[in-house]
Protein backbone atom coordinates (compact mmCIF):
# COMPACT_ATOMS: atom_id res chain seq x y z
CA UNK A 1 0.00 0.00 0.00
CA UNK A 2 1.47 3.30 -1.10
CA UNK A 3 2.31 5.88 1.52
CA UNK A 4 0.00 8.89 1.45
CA UNK A 5 0.93 12.54 1.68
CA UNK A 6 -0.38 12.54 5.27
CA UNK A 7 1.87 9.57 6.10
CA UNK A 8 4.88 11.52 4.87
CA UNK A 9 3.85 14.57 6.90
CA UNK A 10 3.53 12.39 10.01
CA UNK A 11 6.96 10.90 9.41
CA UNK A 12 8.45 14.38 9.06
CA UNK A 13 6.82 15.42 12.35
CA UNK A 14 8.38 12.41 14.08
CA UNK A 15 11.81 13.23 12.67
CA UNK A 16 11.48 16.86 13.79
CA UNK A 17 11.43 15.77 17.46
CA UNK A 18 15.09 14.80 17.38
CA UNK A 19 18.25 16.95 17.10
CA UNK A 20 19.80 14.20 14.93
CA UNK A 21 17.57 12.69 12.26
CA UNK A 22 18.92 9.15 12.65
CA UNK A 23 17.51 9.06 16.20
CA UNK A 24 14.07 8.73 14.63
CA UNK A 25 14.77 5.22 13.25
CA UNK A 26 12.87 3.34 15.95
CA UNK A 27 9.71 5.48 16.09
CA UNK A 28 9.60 5.53 12.29
CA UNK A 29 9.78 1.73 12.23
CA UNK A 30 6.87 1.61 14.66
CA UNK A 31 4.98 4.06 12.44
CA UNK A 32 5.47 2.03 9.27
CA UNK A 33 4.42 -1.05 11.24
CA UNK A 34 1.24 0.78 12.26
CA UNK A 35 0.40 1.20 8.57
CA UNK A 36 1.41 -2.16 7.14
CA UNK A 37 1.18 -4.43 10.18
CA UNK A 38 4.84 -5.40 9.84
CA UNK A 39 8.11 -3.99 8.56
CA UNK A 40 8.17 -4.06 4.77
CA UNK A 41 10.97 -3.44 2.31
CA UNK A 42 9.13 -0.35 1.11
CA UNK A 43 8.97 0.98 4.67
CA UNK A 44 12.69 0.41 5.22
CA UNK A 45 13.58 2.16 1.96
CA UNK A 46 11.39 5.14 2.79
CA UNK A 47 12.86 5.52 6.29
CA UNK A 48 16.38 5.28 4.89
CA UNK A 49 15.58 7.98 2.34
CA UNK A 50 14.01 10.24 4.98
CA UNK A 51 17.00 9.88 7.32
CA UNK A 52 19.76 9.87 4.68
CA UNK A 53 20.87 6.41 5.76
CA UNK A 54 21.71 3.18 3.97
CA UNK A 55 18.84 0.71 3.91
CA UNK A 56 21.17 -1.77 5.63
CA UNK A 57 21.35 0.50 8.69
CA UNK A 58 17.56 0.67 9.01
CA UNK A 59 17.21 -3.04 8.35
CA UNK A 60 19.78 -3.80 11.05
CA UNK A 61 17.67 -2.01 13.67
CA UNK A 62 14.45 -3.67 12.50
CA UNK A 63 15.98 -7.14 12.86
CA UNK A 64 17.66 -6.47 16.22
CA UNK A 65 14.53 -5.62 18.22
CA UNK A 66 11.83 -8.27 18.51
CA UNK A 67 9.00 -5.71 18.65
CA UNK A 68 9.52 -5.19 14.92
CA UNK A 69 8.01 -7.98 12.83
CA UNK A 70 9.25 -8.87 9.38
CA UNK A 71 6.12 -10.83 8.47
CA UNK A 72 2.41 -10.28 9.20
CA UNK A 73 1.14 -10.93 12.71
CA UNK A 74 -2.41 -11.17 14.00
CA UNK A 75 -4.70 -8.27 14.74
CA UNK A 76 -3.97 -9.29 18.33
CA UNK A 77 -0.41 -10.42 18.93
CA UNK A 78 -0.18 -12.50 22.10
CA UNK A 79 3.11 -12.88 23.97
CA UNK A 80 3.47 -15.40 26.76
CA UNK A 81 6.33 -14.90 29.21
CA UNK A 82 8.40 -18.08 29.52
CA UNK A 83 11.22 -16.63 31.58
CA UNK A 84 12.12 -18.23 34.92
CA UNK A 85 9.49 -16.89 37.32
CA UNK A 86 6.57 -16.89 34.88
CA UNK A 87 7.58 -20.35 33.64
CA UNK A 88 7.61 -21.74 37.19
CA UNK A 89 4.27 -20.08 37.95
CA UNK A 90 2.61 -21.58 34.87
CA UNK A 91 3.90 -19.73 31.82
CA UNK A 92 5.15 -22.87 30.08
CA UNK A 93 1.76 -24.55 30.52
CA UNK A 94 -0.04 -21.45 29.24
CA UNK A 95 2.15 -21.27 26.14
CA UNK A 96 1.72 -24.97 25.41
CA UNK A 97 -2.02 -24.74 26.04
CA UNK A 98 -2.42 -21.80 23.66
CA UNK A 99 -0.46 -23.51 20.92
CA UNK A 100 -2.76 -26.51 21.13
CA UNK A 101 -5.88 -24.37 21.47
CA UNK A 102 -5.06 -22.15 18.49
CA UNK A 103 -3.44 -24.85 16.39
CA UNK A 104 -0.30 -22.78 15.76
CA UNK A 105 3.33 -22.81 16.85
CA UNK A 106 5.59 -20.02 18.09
CA UNK A 107 5.38 -17.02 15.73
CA UNK A 108 2.31 -18.57 14.09
CA UNK A 109 -0.88 -16.77 13.05
CA UNK A 110 -4.39 -18.21 13.10
CA UNK A 111 -6.03 -18.76 9.72
CA UNK A 112 -8.51 -15.94 10.37
CA UNK A 113 -5.63 -13.51 10.98
CA UNK A 114 -6.99 -12.54 14.38
CA UNK A 115 -4.34 -13.94 16.75
CA UNK A 116 -0.62 -14.59 16.57
CA UNK A 117 1.47 -16.18 19.31
CA UNK A 118 5.00 -15.62 20.58
CA UNK A 119 6.97 -16.76 23.61
CA UNK A 120 8.66 -13.81 25.29
CA UNK A 121 11.68 -13.95 27.57
CA UNK A 122 10.39 -11.31 30.00
CA UNK A 123 7.38 -9.02 30.16
CA UNK A 124 8.91 -7.00 33.04
CA UNK A 125 5.98 -7.79 35.33
CA UNK A 126 7.30 -10.55 37.58
CA UNK A 127 5.09 -9.42 40.47
CA UNK A 128 2.06 -10.51 38.42
CA UNK A 129 3.40 -13.85 37.15
CA UNK A 130 2.43 -15.60 35.02
CA UNK A 131 1.90 -12.74 32.59
CA UNK A 132 0.51 -12.66 29.07
CA UNK A 133 0.69 -9.58 26.86
CA UNK A 134 -1.49 -8.72 23.88
CA UNK A 135 -0.27 -5.94 21.61
CA UNK A 136 2.05 -5.04 24.54
CA UNK A 137 -0.82 -4.59 27.02
CA UNK A 138 -0.76 -6.56 30.28
CA UNK A 139 -2.89 -9.52 31.30
CA UNK A 140 -1.73 -10.44 34.78
CA UNK A 141 -1.95 -13.59 36.92
CA UNK A 142 -3.07 -15.77 34.04
CA UNK A 143 -4.01 -19.45 33.96
CA UNK A 144 -4.25 -21.81 31.02
CA UNK A 145 -8.02 -21.40 30.96
CA UNK A 146 -8.04 -17.61 31.33
CA UNK A 147 -5.51 -17.34 28.50
CA UNK A 148 -7.69 -19.54 26.29
CA UNK A 149 -10.71 -17.40 27.15
CA UNK A 150 -8.68 -14.32 26.25
CA UNK A 151 -7.73 -15.47 22.76
CA UNK A 152 -11.28 -16.73 22.17
CA UNK A 153 -12.58 -13.24 22.98
CA UNK A 154 -10.14 -11.80 20.44
CA UNK A 155 -11.26 -14.18 17.72
CA UNK A 156 -14.87 -13.29 18.49
CA UNK A 157 -14.07 -9.61 17.98
CA UNK A 158 -14.67 -8.70 21.63
CA UNK A 159 -11.25 -8.86 23.33
CA UNK A 160 -11.21 -8.75 27.10
CA UNK A 161 -9.78 -5.49 28.49
CA UNK A 162 -6.20 -5.46 29.79
CA UNK A 163 -5.57 -5.88 33.52
CA UNK A 164 -3.66 -2.60 33.51
CA UNK A 165 -3.64 0.15 30.91
CA UNK A 166 -6.44 1.22 28.56
CA UNK A 167 -10.06 0.29 29.17
CA UNK A 168 -10.16 -1.77 25.97
CA UNK A 169 -7.51 -3.58 23.96
CA UNK A 170 -6.09 -1.62 21.00
CA UNK A 171 -5.22 -3.50 17.82
CA UNK A 172 -1.66 -4.30 16.83
CA UNK A 173 -1.60 -1.41 14.36
CA UNK A 174 -3.13 1.03 16.84
CA UNK A 175 -0.54 0.28 19.51
CA UNK A 176 2.26 0.42 16.96
CA UNK A 177 1.20 4.02 16.32
CA UNK A 178 1.36 4.71 20.06
CA UNK A 179 4.89 3.27 20.19
CA UNK A 180 5.77 5.63 17.34
CA UNK A 181 4.85 8.46 19.71
CA UNK A 182 1.41 9.29 18.31
CA UNK A 183 -0.98 10.16 21.12
CA UNK A 184 -4.16 8.08 21.21
CA UNK A 185 -5.57 10.09 24.13
CA UNK A 186 -5.88 7.03 26.35
CA UNK A 187 -2.96 7.43 28.76
CA UNK A 188 -5.22 8.11 31.75
CA UNK A 189 -7.46 5.09 31.25
CA UNK A 190 -7.55 2.04 33.48
CA UNK A 191 -5.26 0.93 36.28
CA UNK A 192 -1.77 2.35 35.92
CA UNK A 193 0.02 0.40 38.66
CA UNK A 194 -1.25 -2.69 40.45
CA UNK A 195 -1.15 -3.36 44.19
CA UNK A 196 1.91 -5.69 44.14
CA UNK A 197 3.98 -3.05 42.31
CA UNK A 198 3.12 -0.42 44.91
CA UNK A 199 3.70 -2.60 47.98
CA UNK A 200 7.40 -1.73 48.37
CA UNK A 201 6.60 1.99 48.10
CA UNK A 202 3.93 1.68 50.79
CA UNK A 203 6.30 -0.16 53.12
CA UNK A 204 9.02 2.43 52.63
CA UNK A 205 6.60 5.29 53.36
CA UNK A 206 5.37 3.53 56.48
CA UNK A 207 8.97 3.08 57.66
CA UNK A 208 9.73 6.73 57.03
CA UNK A 209 6.79 7.81 59.15
CA UNK A 210 7.80 5.41 61.94
C-alpha angles and dihedrals in degrees: 000000000000119000113250128225088255090053090055092048090051091050090051090051090053092050091049091065092071131069088217117044095217089064087074094068096101099045090045090053089052089049095052088047089054089058102040102024091239140028110285131190089246091054093050092049092049093049091048091051092047093050098037091240135133113262087237090064093053092043091052091058093045092054096043098060118060094212088074113077123205094197133038118286130191126282082252114038111200121203121191117199110232097171120124104281097037090045092053091046093052108286094124091052091048092051093047091046093051093049090054093042095050096035093232138108131227110311089013127138126213116248091249090056092235102113136030125183134216135169111229127202095220135355092192092239104101092149088067099044131194093045132183123190128202117194085343094303119125129253105180134201094012131182130198090260096045090050091051090049089050096055091043089056089052093051089049090055094246106094117192113250119258119263089236129016129031122018091244133026115264119217123255091259093047093053091044087060090052090051087052086061099258110142115235092184093239103105093111096051125110131349112335100189127015127225097259091054092052097045096090091049091051092050092049092050091049090051091049091054091047 
